[in-house]
Amino acid sequence: QFLEDILGSGKHLLSLINDILDLSKIEAGRMELHCASFNLPLAIESAITLIRERASRHGIALTISIDAALGEVVADERKVRQILLNLLANAVKFTPDGGQVAVTAGQRGDGVELSVSDTGIGIAPEDQAAVFEEFRQVGGPRTQVLEGTGLGLALAKRFVELHGGTIDVQSTVGRGTTFTFTLPLRRGPVS
């Protein structure tokens, strides 16, 4: 058990360091997108696979609804997957046992729109803008005991904005939260 605790702490510290490095690159204007064509539905499935075991441990049902018209897109696949992972990890973390997390994706106008919704504790209206601030965790006593760096949503927002997209949050305390982000739709070869 002691070794598992050390391993868990080491992984948490490595994650924190990587997040801080990513943020410092963004703030210095040195974060580059490595855009290429990739299959968006497969990237979504991949992100969900990484979170599925954690959700299952808490009896949280994961559902996916992907527009059949979605396929290949041009973006930075690693960063898109990281956006999804950060949103999914938050959704699972703040959803009580037996709850639900849903991912939807579809084409919207000249872009793609992805949403991660949960039946979690929700975010008070006065805290919703603050969730995207670095090192900021909002909420009451229940959220104080949950581990996290306060960087996941800040990074998600920055990665979305690097792509020229937007991200927003809709939430009702006691009912759940939906994070929705859009990315400009680019198809075809990378220039």
C-alpha positions as CSV (number, residue, x, y, z in Angstrom):
1,Q,0.0,0.0,0.0
2,F,2.8,2.4,0.9
3,L,4.5,1.8,-2.5
4,E,1.1,2.4,-4.3
5,D,0.8,5.7,-2.4
6,I,4.3,6.8,-3.5
7,L,3.6,5.8,-7.1
8,G,0.3,7.7,-7.0
9,S,2.0,10.8,-5.5
10,G,4.7,10.6,-8.1
11,K,2.2,10.4,-11.0
12,H,0.3,13.4,-9.5
13,L,3.5,15.4,-9.2
14,L,4.5,14.6,-12.8
15,S,1.1,15.6,-14.0
16,L,1.3,18.9,-12.1
17,I,4.8,19.7,-13.5
18,N,3.6,18.9,-17.1
19,D,0.6,21.1,-16.7
20,I,2.7,24.0,-15.4
21,L,5.2,23.6,-18.3
22,D,2.3,23.6,-20.8
23,L,0.8,26.8,-19.2
24,S,4.2,28.5,-19.2
25,K,4.7,27.7,-22.9
26,I,1.3,29.1,-23.7
27,E,1.9,32.3,-21.7
28,A,5.3,32.7,-23.3
29,G,3.8,32.3,-26.8
30,R,5.8,29.2,-27.4
31,M,3.1,26.6,-27.4
32,E,2.7,25.3,-31.0
33,L,-0.1,23.3,-32.5
34,H,0.9,20.2,-34.4
35,C,-2.1,20.0,-36.6
36,A,-2.7,16.9,-38.8
37,S,-5.7,15.1,-40.1
38,F,-7.1,12.5,-37.6
39,N,-10.4,10.6,-36.9
40,L,-12.2,12.7,-34.3
41,P,-14.7,9.9,-33.2
42,L,-11.7,7.6,-32.6
43,A,-9.9,10.3,-30.5
44,I,-13.1,10.7,-28.4
45,E,-13.4,6.9,-27.9
46,S,-9.7,6.9,-26.9
47,A,-10.2,9.6,-24.3
48,I,-13.2,7.8,-22.9
49,T,-11.3,4.5,-22.7
50,L,-8.7,6.2,-20.4
51,I,-11.4,7.4,-18.0
52,R,-13.8,4.4,-18.1
53,E,-12.2,2.4,-15.3
54,R,-12.3,5.3,-12.9
55,A,-16.0,5.9,-13.8
56,S,-16.8,2.2,-13.4
57,R,-15.3,2.1,-9.9
58,H,-17.9,4.7,-8.9
59,G,-20.8,3.2,-10.8
60,I,-20.9,6.2,-13.2
61,A,-22.4,5.5,-16.5
62,L,-20.6,6.9,-19.6
63,T,-22.6,7.5,-22.7
64,I,-21.5,8.7,-26.1
65,S,-23.4,10.3,-28.9
66,I,-21.3,11.2,-32.0
67,D,-22.8,12.6,-35.2
68,A,-22.3,10.0,-37.9
69,A,-21.1,12.8,-40.3
70,L,-18.1,13.5,-38.1
71,G,-14.9,11.8,-39.3
72,E,-11.5,13.2,-40.1
73,V,-10.7,16.7,-38.9
74,V,-7.5,18.8,-38.9
75,A,-6.3,19.8,-35.5
76,D,-3.7,19.0,-32.8
77,E,-4.9,15.5,-31.9
78,R,-2.9,15.3,-28.6
79,K,-4.3,18.6,-27.4
80,V,-7.9,17.8,-28.4
81,R,-7.6,14.5,-26.5
82,Q,-6.2,16.4,-23.5
83,I,-9.1,18.8,-23.6
84,L,-11.5,15.9,-23.5
85,L,-9.6,14.0,-20.8
86,N,-9.5,17.1,-18.6
87,L,-13.3,17.6,-19.0
88,L,-14.1,13.9,-18.5
89,A,-11.8,13.7,-15.4
90,N,-13.6,16.7,-13.9
91,A,-17.0,15.3,-14.7
92,V,-16.2,11.9,-13.1
93,K,-14.6,13.6,-10.1
94,F,-17.6,15.8,-9.3
95,T,-20.3,13.2,-10.1
96,P,-21.6,11.2,-7.1
97,D,-21.5,7.4,-7.3
98,G,-24.2,6.1,-9.6
99,G,-24.4,9.3,-11.7
100,Q,-24.0,9.8,-15.4
101,V,-21.5,11.4,-17.7
102,A,-22.3,12.0,-21.4
103,V,-20.2,13.0,-24.3
104,T,-21.8,14.4,-27.5
105,A,-20.1,15.6,-30.6
106,G,-21.4,17.0,-33.9
107,Q,-20.9,19.5,-36.6
108,R,-22.2,22.9,-35.9
109,G,-22.0,25.5,-38.6
110,D,-18.4,25.8,-39.7
111,G,-17.0,23.9,-36.7
112,V,-17.3,20.9,-34.5
113,E,-19.0,21.1,-31.1
114,L,-18.2,18.7,-28.3
115,S,-19.9,18.6,-24.9
116,V,-19.2,16.8,-21.7
117,S,-22.3,16.7,-19.4
118,D,-22.6,15.2,-15.9
119,T,-25.1,14.7,-13.2
120,G,-22.7,16.0,-10.6
121,I,-22.8,18.6,-7.8
122,G,-22.9,21.6,-10.2
123,I,-21.2,24.9,-10.1
124,A,-22.8,28.0,-8.5
125,P,-23.5,30.9,-11.1
126,E,-21.0,33.2,-9.3
127,D,-18.2,30.5,-9.6
128,Q,-18.7,29.6,-13.3
129,A,-16.3,32.1,-14.8
130,A,-13.7,31.3,-12.2
131,V,-13.4,27.6,-13.2
132,F,-11.1,28.5,-16.0
133,E,-8.6,30.3,-13.8
134,E,-5.3,28.7,-13.1
135,F,-5.0,26.9,-9.7
136,R,-8.6,27.8,-8.9
137,Q,-11.0,25.2,-7.5
138,V,-14.5,26.4,-6.8
139,G,-17.2,25.0,-4.5
140,G,-17.7,24.3,-0.9
141,P,-16.4,21.7,1.6
142,R,-17.2,18.7,-0.7
143,T,-14.8,19.9,-3.3
144,Q,-12.0,20.8,-0.9
145,V,-11.3,17.1,-0.2
146,L,-11.1,16.1,-3.9
147,E,-7.6,15.9,-5.4
148,G,-6.6,18.1,-8.3
149,T,-4.3,20.8,-9.3
150,G,-6.7,23.5,-10.4
151,L,-5.1,23.5,-13.9
152,G,-7.1,21.1,-15.9
153,L,-9.9,23.5,-17.0
154,A,-7.4,26.4,-17.4
155,L,-5.4,24.2,-19.8
156,A,-8.5,23.0,-21.6
157,K,-9.5,26.6,-22.2
158,R,-6.1,27.6,-23.5
159,F,-5.9,24.6,-25.8
160,V,-9.3,25.3,-27.2
161,E,-8.4,29.0,-27.8
162,L,-5.1,28.0,-29.5
163,H,-7.2,26.2,-32.1
164,G,-9.4,29.3,-32.5
165,G,-12.3,27.8,-30.7
166,T,-14.5,28.7,-27.7
167,I,-15.4,26.9,-24.5
168,D,-18.2,27.6,-22.0
169,V,-20.0,26.1,-19.0
170,Q,-23.7,25.7,-18.1
171,S,-24.4,24.4,-14.7
172,T,-27.1,24.1,-12.0
173,V,-26.1,23.4,-8.4
174,G,-27.3,19.9,-7.4
175,R,-28.2,18.9,-11.0
176,G,-25.0,18.9,-13.0
177,T,-22.7,20.7,-15.4
178,T,-22.1,20.8,-19.2
179,F,-18.9,22.0,-20.7
180,T,-19.1,22.7,-24.4
181,F,-16.3,23.6,-26.7
182,T,-16.2,24.3,-30.4
183,L,-13.3,24.0,-32.8
184,P,-13.2,25.5,-36.3
185,L,-13.8,22.7,-38.8
186,R,-10.8,22.2,-41.1
187,R,-10.7,19.2,-43.5
188,G,-8.2,18.0,-46.0
189,P,-4.4,18.2,-46.0
190,V,-2.4,20.2,-43.5
191,S,-0.8,23.3,-45.1
